[in-house]
Amino acid sequence: MENAIRTAEHNLRIQHRQSDLTAQIGEILNQDRPSAVVWEVGCGHGHFLTAYAAAHPSKRCIGVDITKDRIDRGIRKRDRTKAKNLSFVHADARDFLESLPEHARFSEIFILFPDPWPKRRHHKNRIMQPDFLHAVAKRAGQGTPLCFRTDHEEYFRAAEATLLYHEDWEIVDEPWPFEHATVFQSRAVSHRSLIARRR
């Protein structure tokens, strides 16, 4: 009985969290009801997306990160630049996807230096998984680019292989669309990048 109560309480907390997230995202997107959103998954301190939003003032940009301190830093950067087209949301990427209003679609997706989860037993935690990429594809129009960058060679090869055989995405040979170093990129000795487009 105690386990059933704990499970019910846990489920209720999840429902409240997703309800709050849905309201927050709805408020952001209802500012101008954009049909397309630039999404940075795991935005860190917001360096990249703040620069991107400043360079593309007509695009609605949203950065999502699971660490609240990073989001707080991103918000401070946004406020200093007075970027009206930029928002940061404290959330898990999958929760964010599930909480998007029906009209929202991605015009670009950036996944920059995600946690590589280097131990084999932790690979299931990596964001570049077939099911996640399928869920993202449902919110992306044909030709939408997904830009991935990492300094972890094994993770790069695994992500490349996943995209190479994914029914929703096709790797393309294109120049990187916008260059601005993240904190992780500035610390990296080297990195590798790829771009895939929604089939």
Secondary structure, DSSP 8 states (H G I E B T S, - for coil): -HHHHHHHHHHHHHHHHHHHHHHHHHHHHTTT--S-EEEEES-TTSHHHHHHHHH-TTSEEEEEES-HHHHHHHHHHHHHHT-TTEEEEES-HHHHHHHS-TT--EEEEEEES-----SGGGGGG-S--HHHHHHHHTTB-TT-EEEEEES-HHHHHHHHHHHHT-TTEEEE----S-----HHHHH-S--EEEEEEE-
